[in-house]
């Protein structure tokens, strides 16, 4: 399966205390230029129930006028909705997810997604573009090795 999307949590992952976490703007800028193994742009989406009235400008710039807060969905439905809105018809293994929530990371991994926990799997957002690039390269190499 080729990775096509990166899904990001917002609160305590991209922002904390109403401020953008160090190195997030640079990481998001680099991720916006990231391509998939097929050469297509890596698509990104926020999947968060963070309820701040205003998002920091750096986050809003990447995700546009994202205001759609979806409540009452489990993670599976939320991930599928995000992929559907991105126009990705492949399964959940086509997505990666970053959050600070250990339970959400475990759930995403259980659904076949690549997932990282901010604060545990990495502690500095400056690391994320390389982390994502390695995951894309790893999955594309695995897919090619399987004749896909």
C-alpha positions in Angstrom: 0.0 0.0 0.0 1.3 3.4 -0.9 1.1 6.1 1.8 -1.0 9.0 0.5 -1.9 11.1 3.5 -0.8 12.4 6.8 -3.4 13.0 9.4 -2.6 15.4 12.3 -4.1 16.0 15.7 -4.1 19.7 16.8 -4.2 20.3 20.5 -1.0 19.4 22.4 0.4 18.0 19.1 0.7 21.1 16.9 -0.3 23.7 19.5 -0.1 23.9 23.3 -1.3 26.6 25.5 -2.7 28.4 22.5 0.7 28.7 20.9 2.3 26.8 18.0 4.8 24.3 19.3 8.5 25.0 18.4 9.4 23.9 14.8 5.8 23.1 13.8 5.6 25.8 11.1 8.9 24.7 9.5 7.8 21.0 9.7 4.4 21.8 8.2 6.0 23.7 5.4 8.4 20.8 4.6 5.5 18.3 4.8 3.5 20.4 2.3 6.3 19.7 -0.2 6.5 16.0 0.6 5.6 13.6 -2.2 4.4 10.0 -2.0 6.3 7.1 -3.6 4.2 7.6 -6.7 5.4 11.2 -6.9 2.0 12.7 -6.0 1.8 15.3 -3.3 1.3 13.9 0.2 -2.1 15.1 1.3 -2.7 16.3 4.9 -5.7 16.9 7.1 -6.4 17.8 10.7 -8.4 15.2 12.6 -9.0 16.9 15.9 -11.8 17.9 18.3 -9.7 20.8 19.6 -12.2 23.5 20.3 -10.2 26.8 20.4 -12.1 29.7 18.8 -9.1 30.6 16.6 -6.2 28.6 15.4 -2.7 29.9 15.2 -1.9 31.5 11.9 0.8 29.0 10.9 -1.6 26.1 11.3 -4.4 27.8 9.5 -2.2 28.7 6.6 -1.5 25.1 5.8 -5.0 23.8 6.4 -6.9 26.8 5.1 -10.2 27.7 6.6 -10.6 24.3 8.4 -13.5 24.8 10.8 -15.2 21.4 10.5 -15.1 19.9 14.0 -16.6 16.4 13.9 -17.9 15.1 17.3 -19.3 11.8 18.3 -17.3 9.7 15.8 -15.0 7.0 16.8 -11.4 7.1 15.4 -12.2 4.6 12.7 -15.1 6.7 11.4 -13.0 9.9 11.8 -10.1 8.6 9.9 -12.3 7.3 7.1 -14.1 10.6 6.9 -10.8 12.5 6.6 -9.5 10.2 3.8 -12.9 10.5 2.0 -12.6 14.3 2.1 -9.1 14.1 0.8 -10.3 11.9 -2.1 -8.3 8.9 -1.0 -10.2 5.6 -1.7 -7.4 3.3 -0.4 -7.7 1.8 3.0 -6.4 3.2 6.3 -3.0 1.8 5.6 -2.6 4.6 3.1 -2.5 7.1 6.0 -0.1 8.1 8.7 -1.2 9.8 12.0 0.5 12.0 14.5 -1.0 12.8 17.9 0.2 13.2 21.5 -2.4 10.7 22.7 -1.0 7.2 23.3 -4.4 5.5 23.2 -5.1 7.1 19.8 -1.7 6.0 18.5 -2.4 2.4 19.6 -5.8 2.5 18.0 -4.4 3.9 14.7 -1.7 1.2 14.6 -4.4 -1.4 15.3 -6.2 -0.2 12.2 -3.1 -0.7 10.1 -1.9 2.9 10.0 1.5 4.2 10.7 1.2 6.4 13.8 3.6 8.4 16.0 3.1 9.9 19.4 4.5 13.4 19.9 6.6 13.4 23.1 7.4 9.7 22.8 8.3 8.7 19.2 9.7 12.1 18.6 10.1 15.2 20.8 11.0 17.9 18.3 8.9 18.8 15.3 12.1 19.4 13.3 12.4 15.6 13.2 9.0 15.0 11.6 9.7 15.6 7.9 12.5 13.0 7.9 10.4 10.6 10.0 7.6 10.9 7.4 9.9 10.6 4.4 11.5 7.4 5.9 8.0 5.9 6.5 7.0 6.7 2.9 10.3 5.2 1.6 9.9 2.1 3.8 6.4 1.4 2.7 7.1 1.9 -0.9 10.1 -0.4 -0.7 8.0 -3.0 1.1 5.2 -2.7 -1.6 7.7 -3.0 -4.4 9.2 -6.1 -2.7 5.8 -7.7 -2.7 5.3 -7.2 -6.4 2.7 -4.5 -5.9 
